[in-house]
Amino acid sequence: MTTNKRHRRPLYTPEERYRRDHSFWTLVQGILAPLQFLVFLVSLYLVLRFMFTGSGFALATASIIAKTLLLYAIMITGSIWERDVFGKYLFAPAFFWEDAVSMIVLALHTAYLFAWHYALLEADGQMLLALAAYLAYVINAGQFLFKLRTARLDADQPRVGARRLEPTR
């Protein structure tokens, strides 16, 4: 029985994996990502509550702003992480599409902030824009979870000629 596995480049080279595992920013991302997701869930509930009941606009707005600030934090620290691991702040080949969708997520969240701050949309319009930003965020989070799974599967695969990397002194 033959298997028809497509051969692909592992997500990380041994050197990149070492840099990822020893970067301070990996820990930061590991803290910010679940925190942002928790704030997202609470905010989603508050936005939907407002959309269905018409009450709680201020609380929903505050939650969207908090979610957006966390998004900015994770994007900035994620860019630093990407530079540490891949040598580029954005669009390293291993994360090109995740970064591309992240730009859409950032644009939608930023558009929400402008719409809110300058009262460019009524309350319902602001909440619909936030929901569009949240949909893009969910898609992007799914991309990153898929990459996390891919990295874990890669780590389980034996590598021919793999060597253990030690820090240079």
MARBA-3410 file (N, C-alpha, C, O; in Angstrom, 1 decimal):
169
0.8,-1.2,0.0,0.0,0.0,0.0,0.9,1.2,0.0,1.8,1.4,0.9 ~ 0.7,2.1,-0.9,1.5,3.3,-1.0,0.6,4.5,-0.5,-0.6,4.5,-0.7 ~ 1.3,5.4,0.1,0.6,6.6,0.5,1.0,7.7,-0.4,2.1,7.8,-0.9 ~ 0.1,8.6,-0.7,0.3,9.7,-1.6,0.4,11.0,-0.8,-0.5,11.8,-0.8 ~ 1.4,11.1,0.0,1.6,12.4,0.8,2.3,13.4,-0.1,3.3,13.1,-0.7
1.8,14.6,0.0,2.5,15.7,-0.7,3.6,16.1,0.2,3.5,16.3,1.4 ~ 4.8,16.2,-0.4,6.0,16.7,0.4,5.9,18.2,0.4,5.8,18.9,-0.7 ~ 6.1,18.8,1.5,6.1,20.2,1.6,7.2,20.6,2.6,7.7,19.8,3.4 ~ 7.7,21.8,2.4,8.7,22.3,3.3,8.1,22.5,4.7,7.0,22.9,4.8 ~ 8.8,22.0,5.7,8.3,22.2,7.1,8.1,23.7,7.4,8.8,24.5,6.8
7.2,24.0,8.3,6.9,25.4,8.6,8.2,26.2,9.1,8.4,27.3,8.7 ~ 9.0,25.5,9.9,10.2,26.1,10.4,11.4,25.2,10.0,11.4,24.0,10.1 ~ 12.5,25.9,9.7,13.8,25.2,9.6,14.2,24.9,11.0,13.7,25.5,11.9 ~ 15.2,24.1,11.2,15.7,23.9,12.5,16.2,25.2,13.2,16.0,25.4,14.4 ~ 16.8,26.0,12.4,17.3,27.3,13.0,16.1,28.2,13.4,16.2,28.8,14.4
15.1,28.3,12.5,13.9,29.1,12.8,13.2,28.5,14.0,12.7,29.3,14.9 ~ 13.1,27.2,14.1,12.4,26.6,15.3,13.2,26.9,16.6,12.6,27.3,17.6 ~ 14.5,26.9,16.5,15.3,27.3,17.7,15.1,28.7,18.1,14.8,29.0,19.2 ~ 15.1,29.6,17.1,14.8,31.0,17.3,13.4,31.2,17.9,13.2,32.0,18.8 ~ 12.4,30.5,17.3,11.1,30.6,17.8,11.0,30.2,19.3,10.4,30.9,20.1
11.6,29.1,19.6,11.5,28.5,20.9,12.3,29.3,22.0,12.0,29.2,23.2 ~ 13.2,30.2,21.5,14.0,31.0,22.5,13.7,32.5,22.4,14.4,33.3,23.0 ~ 12.7,32.8,21.7,12.3,34.3,21.6,11.4,34.6,22.7,10.4,33.9,23.0 ~ 11.7,35.7,23.4,10.8,36.3,24.4,9.4,36.5,23.8,8.4,36.4,24.5 ~ 9.4,36.9,22.5,8.1,37.3,21.9,7.2,36.1,21.7,6.0,36.3,21.5
7.7,34.9,21.7,6.9,33.7,21.6,6.0,33.6,22.8,4.8,33.3,22.7 ~ 6.6,33.9,24.0,5.8,33.9,25.2,4.8,35.0,25.2,3.6,34.8,25.6 ~ 5.2,36.2,24.8,4.2,37.3,24.7,3.0,36.9,23.8,1.9,37.2,24.2 ~ 3.3,36.3,22.7,2.2,35.9,21.8,1.4,34.8,22.4,0.1,34.8,22.3 ~ 2.0,33.9,23.1,1.3,32.9,23.8,0.3,33.4,24.9,-0.6,32.7,25.3
0.6,34.6,25.5,-0.2,35.2,26.5,-1.3,36.1,25.8,-2.5,36.0,26.1 ~ -0.9,36.9,24.8,-1.8,37.8,24.2,-2.9,37.1,23.3,-4.0,37.6,23.3 ~ -2.5,36.1,22.7,-3.5,35.4,21.8,-4.7,34.9,22.5,-5.9,35.2,22.1 ~ -4.6,34.1,23.6,-5.8,33.7,24.3,-6.5,34.8,25.0,-7.7,34.8,25.1 ~ -5.7,35.8,25.5,-6.4,37.0,26.1,-7.2,37.7,25.1,-8.4,38.1,25.4
-6.7,37.9,23.9,-7.5,38.6,22.9,-8.7,37.8,22.6,-9.8,38.4,22.3 ~ -8.6,36.5,22.5,-9.7,35.6,22.1,-10.8,35.7,23.2,-12.0,35.8,22.9 ~ -10.4,35.7,24.5,-11.4,35.9,25.6,-12.1,37.2,25.5,-13.3,37.3,25.7 ~ -11.3,38.3,25.3,-12.0,39.6,25.1,-12.9,39.6,23.9,-14.0,40.2,23.9 ~ -12.5,39.0,22.8,-13.3,38.8,21.6,-14.7,38.2,22.0,-15.7,38.7,21.6
-14.6,37.1,22.7,-15.9,36.3,23.1,-16.8,37.2,23.9,-18.0,37.3,23.6 ~ -16.2,37.9,24.9,-17.1,38.8,25.7,-17.6,39.9,24.9,-18.8,40.3,25.0 ~ -16.8,40.5,24.0,-17.2,41.6,23.2,-18.3,41.1,22.2,-19.3,41.8,21.9 ~ -18.1,40.0,21.6,-19.1,39.4,20.6,-20.4,39.3,21.3,-21.5,39.7,20.8 ~ -20.4,38.8,22.5,-21.7,38.7,23.3,-22.3,40.1,23.5,-23.5,40.2,23.3
-21.5,41.0,23.9,-22.0,42.4,24.2,-22.6,43.0,22.9,-23.6,43.7,22.9 ~ -21.9,42.9,21.8,-22.3,43.4,20.5,-23.6,42.8,20.1,-24.5,43.5,19.7 ~ -23.7,41.5,20.1,-24.9,40.8,19.8,-26.1,41.1,20.7,-27.2,41.3,20.2 ~ -25.8,41.3,22.0,-26.8,41.7,22.9,-27.4,43.1,22.5,-28.6,43.3,22.5 ~ -26.5,44.0,22.1,-26.9,45.3,21.7,-27.7,45.2,20.4,-28.8,45.8,20.3
-27.3,44.4,19.5,-28.0,44.2,18.2,-29.4,43.7,18.4,-30.3,44.1,17.7 ~ -29.5,42.8,19.4,-30.8,42.1,19.6,-31.8,42.9,20.5,-33.0,42.9,20.4 ~ -31.2,43.6,21.5,-32.0,44.3,22.5,-32.0,45.8,22.4,-32.9,46.5,22.9 ~ -30.9,46.4,21.7,-30.8,47.8,21.7,-30.2,48.4,22.9,-30.1,49.7,23.0 ~ -29.8,47.6,23.9,-29.3,48.2,25.1,-27.8,47.8,25.2,-27.4,46.7,24.7
-27.1,48.6,26.0,-25.7,48.3,26.3,-24.7,48.8,25.2,-23.6,48.2,25.1 ~ -25.0,49.8,24.5,-24.2,50.3,23.4,-22.8,50.7,24.0,-21.8,50.4,23.4 ~ -22.8,51.5,25.1,-21.5,52.0,25.7,-20.6,50.8,26.1,-19.4,50.8,25.8 ~ -21.2,49.8,26.7,-20.4,48.6,27.1,-19.9,47.8,25.9,-18.7,47.4,25.9 ~ -20.7,47.7,24.9,-20.3,47.0,23.7,-19.2,47.8,23.0,-18.2,47.2,22.5
-19.3,49.1,22.9,-18.3,50.0,22.3,-17.0,49.8,23.1,-15.9,49.7,22.5 ~ -17.0,49.9,24.4,-15.8,49.8,25.2,-15.1,48.4,25.0,-13.9,48.3,24.9 ~ -15.9,47.4,24.8,-15.4,46.1,24.6,-14.7,46.0,23.2,-13.7,45.3,23.0 ~ -15.3,46.6,22.2,-14.7,46.6,20.9,-13.4,47.4,20.9,-12.4,47.0,20.3 ~ -13.3,48.5,21.6,-12.1,49.3,21.7,-11.0,48.4,22.4,-9.9,48.4,22.0
-11.4,47.8,23.5,-10.4,46.9,24.2,-9.9,45.8,23.3,-8.7,45.5,23.2 ~ -10.8,45.2,22.5,-10.4,44.1,21.6,-9.5,44.7,20.5,-8.5,44.0,20.2 ~ -9.8,45.9,20.0,-8.9,46.5,19.0,-7.5,46.8,19.6,-6.5,46.6,18.9 ~ -7.5,47.3,20.8,-6.2,47.7,21.4,-5.3,46.4,21.6,-4.1,46.4,21.3 ~ -6.0,45.3,22.0,-5.3,44.0,22.1,-4.8,43.6,20.7,-3.7,43.0,20.6
-5.6,43.8,19.7,-5.2,43.4,18.3,-4.0,44.1,17.9,-3.1,43.6,17.4 ~ -4.0,45.5,18.2,-2.8,46.2,17.8,-1.6,45.7,18.6,-0.5,45.6,18.0 ~ -1.7,45.4,19.9,-0.6,44.9,20.7,-0.1,43.5,20.1,1.1,43.3,20.0 ~ -1.0,42.7,19.7,-0.6,41.3,19.2,0.0,41.5,17.8,0.9,40.7,17.5 ~ -0.5,42.4,17.1,0.1,42.6,15.7,1.5,43.2,15.8,2.4,42.8,15.1
1.7,44.2,16.7,3.1,44.8,16.8,4.0,43.7,17.4,5.1,43.6,16.8 ~ 3.7,43.1,18.5,4.6,42.1,19.0,4.7,40.9,18.1,5.8,40.2,18.1 ~ 3.7,40.5,17.3,3.8,39.5,16.4,4.8,39.8,15.2,5.5,38.9,14.8 ~ 4.8,41.1,14.8,5.8,41.5,13.8,7.2,41.4,14.4,8.1,41.0,13.6 ~ 7.4,41.7,15.6,8.7,41.6,16.2,9.1,40.1,16.3,10.2,39.8,16.0
8.1,39.3,16.7,8.4,37.8,16.8,8.8,37.3,15.4,9.7,36.6,15.3 ~ 8.0,37.8,14.3,8.3,37.3,13.0,9.7,37.7,12.6,10.4,36.9,11.9 ~ 10.1,38.9,12.9,11.5,39.4,12.6,12.5,38.5,13.4,13.5,38.1,12.8 ~ 12.3,38.2,14.7,13.2,37.4,15.4,13.3,36.0,14.8,14.4,35.4,14.7 ~ 12.2,35.4,14.3,12.3,34.0,13.8,12.7,33.9,12.4,13.5,33.1,12.0
12.1,34.8,11.5,12.3,34.7,10.1,13.1,35.8,9.5,13.5,35.8,8.3 ~ 13.4,36.8,10.3,14.3,37.9,9.7,13.5,39.0,9.0,14.1,39.9,8.4 ~ 12.1,38.9,9.0,11.3,39.9,8.4,10.2,40.3,9.3,9.6,39.4,10.0 ~ 9.8,41.6,9.3,8.7,42.0,10.2,7.4,41.5,9.8,6.5,41.2,10.6 ~ 7.2,41.4,8.5,5.9,40.9,8.0,6.1,40.1,6.7,7.1,40.3,6.0
5.2,39.3,6.4,5.1,38.6,5.1,6.3,37.6,4.9,6.7,37.4,3.7 ~ 6.8,37.0,6.0,7.7,35.9,5.8,7.0,34.8,5.1,5.8,34.6,5.3 ~ 7.6,34.1,4.2,6.9,33.1,3.4,6.0,32.1,4.2,4.9,31.8,3.8 ~ 6.5,31.7,5.4,5.7,30.8,6.2,4.4,31.3,6.7,3.5,30.6,7.0 ~ 4.3,32.7,6.8,3.1,33.3,7.3,2.6,34.4,6.4,1.9,35.3,6.9
2.9,34.3,5.1,2.4,35.3,4.2,0.9,35.5,4.2,0.5,36.6,4.4 ~ 0.1,34.4,4.0,-1.3,34.6,3.9,-1.9,35.0,5.3,-2.9,35.7,5.3 ~ -1.4,34.5,6.4,-1.9,35.0,7.7,-1.6,36.4,7.9,-2.5,37.2,8.4 ~ -0.5,36.9,7.4,-0.2,38.4,7.5,-1.1,39.2,6.6,-1.5,40.2,7.0 ~ -1.3,38.6,5.4,-2.2,39.3,4.5,-3.6,39.5,5.0,-4.2,40.6,5.0
-4.2,38.4,5.6,-5.5,38.5,6.2,-5.5,39.4,7.4,-6.4,40.1,7.8 ~ -4.3,39.4,8.2,-4.2,40.2,9.3,-4.3,41.7,9.0,-4.8,42.5,9.7 ~ -3.8,42.1,7.8,-3.9,43.5,7.3,-5.4,43.8,7.1,-5.8,45.0,7.4 ~ -6.2,42.9,6.6,-7.7,43.1,6.5,-8.3,43.3,7.8,-9.1,44.2,8.0 ~ -7.9,42.4,8.8,-8.5,42.5,10.1,-8.1,43.9,10.8,-9.0,44.5,11.3
-6.9,44.3,10.6,-6.4,45.6,11.1,-7.2,46.7,10.5,-7.7,47.7,11.2 ~ -7.4,46.6,9.2,-8.1,47.7,8.5,-9.6,47.8,9.0,-10.1,48.9,9.2 ~ -10.2,46.7,9.1,-11.6,46.7,9.6,-11.7,47.2,11.0,-12.6,48.0,11.3 ~ -10.8,46.8,11.9,-10.9,47.3,13.3,-10.6,48.8,13.3,-11.2,49.5,14.1 ~ -9.6,49.2,12.5,-9.3,50.6,12.5,-10.4,51.4,11.9,-10.7,52.5,12.4
-11.1,50.9,10.9,-12.3,51.6,10.3,-13.3,51.7,11.4,-14.0,52.7,11.5 ~ -13.5,50.7,12.2,-14.5,50.8,13.3,-14.1,52.0,14.2,-15.0,52.8,14.6 ~ -12.8,52.1,14.6,-12.4,53.2,15.5,-12.7,54.5,14.9,-13.2,55.4,15.6 ~ -12.4,54.7,13.6,-12.7,55.9,13.0,-14.2,56.2,12.9,-14.7,57.3,13.2 ~ -15.0,55.2,12.6,-16.5,55.3,12.5,-17.0,55.7,13.9,-17.9,56.5,14.0
-16.5,55.1,14.9,-16.9,55.4,16.3,-16.5,56.8,16.7,-17.3,57.6,17.1 ~ -15.2,57.1,16.6,-14.6,58.4,17.0,-15.2,59.6,16.3,-15.5,60.6,17.0 ~ -15.4,59.4,15.0,-16.0,60.6,14.3,-17.5,60.5,14.0,-18.0,61.2,13.2 ~ -18.1,59.5,14.6,-19.6,59.3,14.5,-20.0,59.2,13.0,-20.9,59.9,12.6 ~ -19.2,58.4,12.2,-19.5,58.3,10.8,-20.6,57.4,10.5,-21.2,57.4,9.4
-21.0,56.5,11.5,-22.1,55.6,11.4,-23.0,55.7,12.6,-22.5,56.0,13.7 ~ -24.2,55.3,12.4,-25.1,55.2,13.6,-24.7,54.0,14.4,-23.8,53.2,13.9 ~ -25.3,53.8,15.5,-24.9,52.7,16.5,-25.0,51.4,15.8,-24.1,50.6,15.9 ~ -26.1,51.1,15.1,-26.2,49.8,14.4,-25.1,49.6,13.3,-24.6,48.5,13.2 ~ -24.8,50.6,12.6,-23.8,50.6,11.6,-22.4,50.3,12.2,-21.6,49.5,11.6
-22.1,50.9,13.3,-20.9,50.7,14.0,-20.8,49.2,14.5,-19.7,48.6,14.3 ~ -21.9,48.7,15.0,-21.9,47.3,15.5,-21.7,46.3,14.3,-21.1,45.3,14.4 ~ -22.3,46.6,13.2,-22.2,45.8,12.0,-20.8,45.8,11.5,-20.2,44.8,11.0 ~ -20.1,47.0,11.5,-18.7,47.1,11.1,-17.9,46.3,12.1,-16.9,45.6,11.6 ~ -18.2,46.3,13.4,-17.4,45.5,14.3,-17.6,44.0,14.1,-16.7,43.3,14.2
-18.8,43.6,13.7,-19.1,42.2,13.4,-18.3,41.8,12.2,-17.8,40.6,12.1 ~ -18.2,42.7,11.2,-17.4,42.3,10.0,-15.9,42.2,10.4,-15.3,41.3,9.9 ~ -15.4,43.1,11.2,-14.1,42.9,11.7,-13.9,41.6,12.5,-12.8,41.0,12.4 ~ -14.9,41.3,13.3,-14.8,40.1,14.1,-14.8,38.8,13.2,-14.1,37.8,13.5 ~ -15.6,38.9,12.1,-15.6,37.7,11.2,-14.2,37.5,10.6,-13.7,36.4,10.5
-13.6,38.6,10.1,-12.3,38.6,9.6,-11.3,38.1,10.6,-10.4,37.3,10.3 ~ -11.5,38.5,11.9,-10.6,38.0,13.0,-10.7,36.5,13.2,-9.7,35.8,13.4 ~ -11.9,36.0,13.1,-12.1,34.6,13.3,-11.5,33.8,12.2,-10.8,32.8,12.4 ~ -11.6,34.3,11.0,-10.9,33.6,9.8,-9.4,33.6,10.1,-8.7,32.6,9.9 ~ -8.9,34.8,10.5,-7.4,34.9,10.7,-7.0,34.0,11.9,-5.9,33.4,11.8
-7.8,34.0,12.9,-7.4,33.1,14.1,-7.4,31.7,13.6,-6.5,30.9,14.1 ~ -8.3,31.3,12.8,-8.3,29.9,12.2,-7.1,29.6,11.5,-6.5,28.5,11.5 ~ -6.6,30.6,10.7,-5.3,30.4,9.9,-4.2,30.2,10.9,-3.4,29.2,10.7 ~ -4.1,31.0,12.0,-3.0,30.8,12.9,-3.1,29.5,13.7,-2.1,28.9,14.0 ~ -4.3,29.1,14.0,-4.5,27.8,14.7,-4.1,26.6,13.8,-3.5,25.7,14.2
-4.4,26.8,12.5,-3.9,25.7,11.5,-2.4,25.7,11.5,-1.8,24.6,11.4 ~ -1.8,26.9,11.5,-0.3,26.9,11.4,0.3,26.3,12.7,1.3,25.6,12.7 ~ -0.4,26.6,13.9,0.1,26.0,15.1,0.0,24.5,15.1,0.9,23.8,15.5 ~ -1.1,24.0,14.5,-1.2,22.5,14.4,-0.2,22.0,13.4,0.4,20.9,13.7 ~ 0.1,22.7,12.3,1.1,22.3,11.4,2.5,22.2,12.0,3.2,21.3,11.8
2.8,23.2,12.8,4.1,23.3,13.5,4.2,22.1,14.5,5.3,21.5,14.6 ~ 3.1,21.8,15.1,3.2,20.6,16.1,3.3,19.3,15.3,4.1,18.5,15.8 ~ 2.6,19.2,14.2,2.8,17.9,13.4,4.2,17.9,12.9,4.8,16.8,12.8 ~ 4.8,19.0,12.4,6.2,19.0,11.9,7.1,18.6,13.0,8.1,17.8,12.8 ~ 6.9,19.0,14.2,7.8,18.7,15.4,7.8,17.2,15.7,8.7,16.7,16.2
6.6,16.5,15.3,6.5,15.1,15.6,7.2,14.3,14.5,7.4,13.1,14.7 ~ 7.5,14.9,13.4,8.1,14.1,12.3,9.6,14.0,12.4,10.3,15.0,12.7 ~ 10.2,12.8,12.3,11.6,12.7,12.4,12.2,13.4,11.1,11.7,13.3,10.0 ~ 13.3,14.1,11.3,14.0,14.7,10.2,15.3,14.0,9.9,16.1,13.7,10.7 ~ 15.5,13.8,8.6,16.7,13.2,8.1,17.8,14.2,8.2,17.6,15.3,7.7
18.8,13.9,8.9,20.0,14.9,9.0,19.7,16.0,9.9,20.5,17.0,9.9 ~ 18.7,15.9,10.7,18.4,17.0,11.7,19.4,17.1,12.7,20.0,16.0,13.2 ~ 19.8,18.3,13.1,20.8,18.4,14.2,20.2,19.3,15.3,19.4,20.1,15.1 ~ 20.7,19.0,16.5,20.3,19.9,17.6,21.1,21.1,17.6,22.3,21.1,17.4 ~ 20.4,22.2,17.8,21.1,23.5,17.7,21.3,24.0,19.1,20.5,23.9,20.0
22.5,24.5,19.3,22.9,25.1,20.6,23.1,26.6,20.4,23.5,27.0,19.3 ~ 22.9,27.3,21.4,23.1,28.8,21.3,24.6,29.1,21.0,25.5,28.4,21.4 ~ 24.8,30.1,20.1,26.2,30.5,19.8,26.6,31.4,20.9,25.9,32.2,21.5 ~ 27.9,31.3,21.2,28.4,32.1,22.3,29.4,33.1,21.8,30.0,33.8,22.6
END
